[in-house]
């Protein structure tokens, strides 16, 4: 798929404030700016970026990082294709500012799409823009978002969610995942992939549409006896690995291994291995038109039926349904796959 030609420059407005998370602004900014930088020589730049705050000039983000606003939102009279609200540890500078909330509501009618990074979702929710919509935020704040704004349908696990012209993303670096998705929507997969490569990012991060991959969840658990084994599994899960194979690799008896593994990861060895394979399958189905038979074999499953059962257990849908929802290339399946 080639990069879609652009004949106009889209204005991306980033809204920051004193005490916001710097990466909520700099991450998406880098994705959009790099995409313009990578555009062919002489081509129309696909994006123009504008950083707004309470007033033009310097302001201080959380943890002391200095930023410079191009203008004040109070005086912004331009048009915007996309407006993104940053999050931060304390959102009251936005949620407690009725004038700013009114401005956000007005801007929602003047922009093609509007969204938030991390706890920026609280600003959109306070403005009423997330009422009766699906949304997400940082995993530490999803429960608070749901309790504070019961009209919002909070998805606690998603990296990002789009509902109509409104989108929200999970914590901090998920803003870059979201920005790449918006670039792909605007300019095509090749443009998004080029930016992802330069940034040394996944176009679709491991774990698919989830804030937590199996490896990330495991690293947050207590205990280190199986650290080497988990690293080994990350390299060998596509092979015909059994629980006995894992126990031998960990130099433990099968019974001791099963007990220690459950204590350290919160999962059984078989379930953990299945999740690793499923996450590989998710990446394949999101980014290729591979058949289900080939996907199953490539991930270490015995066949498409085992792949189907894994999807039903952990995702609640079939592999075909997942590919239709999240695949970025047209599926090239045989009749037998349908």
matplotlib code that plots the C-alpha trace (Angstrom):
import matplotlib.pyplot as plt

x = [0.0, 1.5, 1.4, -1.7, -0.9, -2.0, -3.0, -3.6, -1.9, -3.9, -3.6, -3.1, -3.8, -2.2, -3.6, -1.2, -1.3, 0.8, 1.6, 0.6, 2.6, 5.3, 5.3, 1.5, 2.4, 5.9, 5.1, 2.2, 4.1, 7.1, 4.9, 3.1, 6.2, 8.3, 5.6, 5.9, 9.7, 9.5, 7.2, 8.7, 10.7, 8.5, 5.3, 2.7, 3.5, 0.7, 0.7, 1.0, 1.4, 0.2, 0.7, -1.8, -1.8, -3.3, -0.9, 1.7, 5.3, 7.0, 5.1, 6.2, 5.0, 5.0, 8.4, 9.8, 10.0, 9.8, 7.6, 6.7, 3.1, 2.6, -0.5, -3.3, -6.4, -8.3, -7.3, -7.2, -9.4, -8.0, -9.5, -8.2, -8.4, -7.6, -7.5, -5.7, -5.9, -2.9, -3.2, -1.3, -1.2, -3.6, -6.3, -8.0, -6.4, -8.6, -11.6, -12.0, -11.8, -15.4, -14.2, -11.8, -14.4, -16.8, -14.0, -13.5, -17.2, -17.2, -14.0, -15.7, -18.1, -15.2, -12.8, -12.9, -11.8, -11.0, -9.3, -7.1, -4.0, -4.0, -5.9, -6.8, -10.0, -11.2, -11.2, -13.4, -15.6, -16.1, -17.0, -19.7, -18.0, -17.7, -21.3, -22.6, -19.4, -16.7, -13.4, -10.2, -7.5, -4.4, -5.0, -4.5, -7.4, -10.0, -12.0, -12.0, -13.1, -16.0, -17.1, -16.8, -18.5, -21.1, -22.3, -19.0, -18.6, -15.0, -12.9, -10.3, -7.8, -7.7, -4.6, -6.9, -10.6, -12.4, -16.1, -17.3, -15.1, -13.9, -10.9, -9.1, -5.9, -4.3, -1.3, 1.4, 3.2, -0.1, -0.5, 2.2, 0.3, -2.8, -0.9, 0.5, -3.1, -4.3, -1.4, -2.4, -5.9, -4.9, -2.0, -2.0, -0.1, 3.3, 3.5, 2.7, 5.1, 7.9, 7.4, 7.2, 10.5, 12.3, 11.0, 11.9, 8.2, 5.8, 3.1, 0.9, 2.5, 2.7, -0.5, -2.7, -5.5, -4.5, -2.7, -1.0, 1.0, 1.6, 5.3, 4.5, 2.1, 4.5, 7.4, 5.2, 4.7, 6.8, 9.7, 12.7, 13.3, 11.8, 13.2, 15.6, 12.8, 10.4, 13.2, 13.7, 10.0, 9.9, 12.3, 11.0, 7.2, 6.7, 8.3, 6.6, 7.2, 5.5, 5.2, 7.9, 10.2, 9.7, 10.3, 13.5, 14.6, 14.0, 15.9, 12.9, 10.6, 7.3, 5.3, 7.7, 7.8, 4.0, 3.7, 6.5, 5.3, 1.8, 3.1, 5.4, 3.2, -0.3, -0.8, -0.3, 2.6, 0.2, -2.0, 1.0, 2.4, -0.9, -1.1, 2.3, 1.3, -2.0, -0.3, 1.9, -1.3, -2.9, 0.0, -0.2, -3.9, -3.7, -0.9, -1.1, -3.7, -2.3, -4.6, -5.7, -3.9, -0.6, -1.1, -1.7, 1.4, 3.6, 2.6, 3.1, -0.5, -1.3, -3.8, -6.5, -9.0, -6.6, -6.1, -9.9, -10.3, -7.5, -9.2, -12.6, -11.0, -9.0, -10.7, -14.3, -14.4, -13.2, -9.9, -11.9, -13.9, -10.7, -9.0, -12.1, -12.1, -8.4, -6.6, -4.9, -4.6, -7.3, -7.6, -6.5, -8.1, -9.0, -12.6, -11.8, -10.9, -14.3]
y = [0.0, 3.3, 6.6, 8.5, 11.8, 14.9, 18.2, 20.0, 20.5, 19.4, 21.6, 19.5, 21.5, 20.2, 21.7, 21.8, 23.4, 24.1, 20.7, 18.6, 15.4, 16.6, 13.3, 13.6, 16.6, 15.8, 12.1, 12.8, 16.0, 13.9, 11.4, 14.1, 16.3, 13.3, 12.3, 15.8, 15.5, 12.2, 13.5, 13.6, 16.7, 19.4, 17.7, 19.5, 18.9, 16.8, 18.4, 21.8, 21.6, 24.3, 24.1, 26.0, 26.8, 29.5, 32.1, 32.2, 31.4, 29.2, 27.0, 24.2, 20.7, 18.1, 17.1, 20.5, 20.1, 23.4, 23.9, 26.9, 27.5, 29.0, 30.8, 30.9, 28.9, 32.0, 33.8, 30.9, 31.8, 29.3, 26.1, 22.7, 19.3, 17.6, 18.8, 16.7, 17.4, 16.4, 14.7, 15.2, 14.2, 17.0, 17.9, 20.6, 23.4, 22.1, 20.4, 23.4, 26.0, 26.6, 29.0, 26.4, 23.7, 25.9, 26.4, 22.7, 22.2, 24.9, 23.4, 20.0, 21.4, 23.0, 20.1, 16.9, 14.9, 15.5, 13.5, 13.1, 11.5, 9.7, 11.6, 14.3, 12.1, 13.8, 17.1, 15.7, 14.0, 17.1, 19.0, 16.4, 15.3, 11.6, 11.2, 7.9, 7.2, 4.5, 5.9, 4.9, 6.5, 5.4, 2.0, 3.6, 6.1, 4.0, 3.3, 6.9, 8.0, 5.5, 6.5, 10.3, 10.2, 7.4, 8.4, 7.4, 3.8, 3.2, 0.5, -0.3, -2.2, -0.5, 1.4, 3.8, 4.0, 5.9, 6.6, 8.7, 11.8, 11.5, 9.4, 8.7, 6.9, 5.2, 6.4, 8.6, 6.6, 5.3, 8.8, 7.9, 4.7, 6.8, 9.4, 6.6, 5.3, 8.8, 9.1, 5.7, 6.9, 10.1, 9.0, 5.2, 2.4, 3.1, 6.7, 5.4, 2.5, 4.9, 7.1, 4.0, 2.7, 6.0, 6.2, 2.5, 1.8, -0.9, 0.3, -2.0, -2.8, -6.4, -7.3, -5.7, -3.5, -3.9, -1.8, -4.9, -7.6, -10.9, -10.0, -6.6, -8.0, -10.7, -8.2, -6.4, -9.4, -10.4, -12.9, -13.3, -17.1, -17.3, -14.2, -16.1, -18.6, -15.8, -14.3, -17.7, -18.2, -14.8, -16.3, -19.9, -19.7, -20.5, -23.9, -27.0, -26.1, -28.1, -27.5, -30.2, -28.4, -25.2, -26.9, -28.5, -25.1, -23.6, -26.6, -27.5, -30.5, -30.1, -29.8, -27.1, -25.3, -25.1, -23.7, -21.1, -20.0, -19.4, -17.4, -15.2, -14.6, -15.1, -17.6, -21.3, -22.1, -23.4, -20.3, -18.0, -19.8, -19.6, -15.8, -15.3, -17.2, -15.3, -11.9, -13.0, -14.0, -10.7, -8.8, -11.0, -10.5, -6.7, -6.1, -8.9, -10.7, -14.0, -17.0, -18.5, -21.8, -20.0, -17.7, -20.6, -22.5, -19.4, -18.7, -22.2, -23.4, -26.9, -25.6, -23.0, -24.7, -24.2, -20.6, -20.1, -21.5, -19.2, -16.1, -17.1, -17.6, -14.4, -12.0, -13.2, -13.1, -15.3, -14.7, -13.7, -11.1, -9.7, -9.4, -7.6, -5.1, -4.3, -5.5, -2.7, -4.6, -6.4, -10.0, -12.5, -15.6, -18.8, -19.8, -22.4, -19.5, -17.7]
z = [0.0, -1.0, 0.9, -0.1, -1.8, 0.1, -1.4, 1.8, 5.2, 8.2, 11.3, 14.5, 17.6, 20.9, 24.1, 27.1, 30.5, 33.5, 35.0, 32.1, 31.1, 28.6, 26.7, 26.1, 23.9, 22.6, 21.7, 19.3, 18.1, 17.1, 15.2, 13.2, 12.7, 11.6, 9.1, 7.5, 7.5, 5.7, 3.0, -0.5, -1.4, -2.8, -1.6, 0.5, 4.2, 5.5, 9.0, 10.7, 14.5, 16.9, 20.7, 22.7, 26.5, 28.7, 27.3, 24.6, 25.5, 28.1, 30.6, 32.8, 32.4, 35.1, 36.5, 35.5, 31.7, 29.9, 26.9, 24.7, 23.5, 20.1, 21.2, 23.8, 23.3, 24.5, 21.3, 18.9, 15.9, 13.4, 12.1, 13.2, 11.6, 14.9, 18.5, 21.1, 24.9, 27.0, 30.4, 33.6, 37.2, 38.1, 35.6, 37.6, 35.6, 32.8, 34.5, 36.9, 34.1, 32.8, 30.1, 28.8, 28.9, 26.9, 24.4, 24.1, 23.4, 20.7, 19.1, 19.0, 16.4, 14.4, 14.1, 12.1, 15.1, 18.7, 21.4, 24.5, 25.8, 29.1, 31.8, 29.2, 28.9, 32.2, 30.4, 27.5, 30.0, 32.1, 29.0, 28.3, 25.1, 26.2, 27.3, 26.0, 24.2, 24.7, 26.1, 27.9, 29.9, 31.9, 33.6, 37.0, 36.3, 34.5, 37.7, 38.7, 35.3, 35.3, 38.8, 38.2, 34.8, 34.8, 31.4, 29.9, 28.7, 30.0, 28.3, 31.0, 28.8, 25.4, 24.1, 22.3, 21.6, 18.8, 19.0, 16.1, 15.8, 19.4, 20.4, 23.7, 24.5, 27.5, 29.4, 28.0, 25.3, 24.1, 22.6, 20.1, 19.2, 18.7, 16.6, 14.3, 13.9, 12.9, 10.4, 8.9, 8.6, 6.9, 4.7, 4.6, 6.2, 4.5, 5.9, 9.4, 9.1, 7.9, 11.0, 13.3, 11.9, 12.4, 16.0, 16.6, 17.5, 16.6, 14.2, 16.3, 19.6, 21.0, 22.7, 20.0, 21.2, 24.9, 27.5, 28.8, 26.9, 28.7, 29.2, 30.6, 33.1, 34.2, 34.8, 37.3, 39.4, 42.4, 42.2, 39.9, 39.8, 36.4, 34.8, 32.6, 31.6, 30.6, 28.4, 26.9, 26.2, 24.4, 21.9, 21.7, 22.1, 18.4, 18.9, 20.2, 23.9, 26.7, 30.4, 31.0, 28.5, 30.5, 33.8, 32.5, 31.2, 34.7, 36.3, 38.4, 38.9, 37.0, 40.3, 41.8, 38.5, 38.2, 41.7, 41.3, 37.8, 39.1, 42.1, 39.9, 36.9, 38.2, 35.3, 34.6, 32.3, 29.6, 29.7, 29.7, 26.6, 24.9, 25.5, 24.0, 20.9, 20.8, 20.9, 17.9, 16.1, 16.9, 15.3, 12.2, 11.8, 12.4, 9.9, 7.2, 5.1, 6.2, 6.3, 9.6, 8.9, 8.3, 11.3, 13.6, 12.4, 12.5, 16.2, 17.5, 17.6, 16.4, 13.9, 13.2, 15.6, 18.6, 17.4, 17.3, 20.8, 22.1, 20.6, 22.0, 25.5, 25.7, 23.2, 23.1, 19.3, 16.4, 14.6, 11.5, 13.4, 14.9, 11.5, 10.1, 13.0, 13.4, 10.3, 8.4, 5.2, 3.3, 4.3, 1.7, 3.1, 1.2, 1.1, 3.8, 6.2, 5.9]

ax = plt.figure().add_subplot(projection="3d")
ax.plot(x, y, z, "-o")
ax.set_aspect("equal")
plt.show()
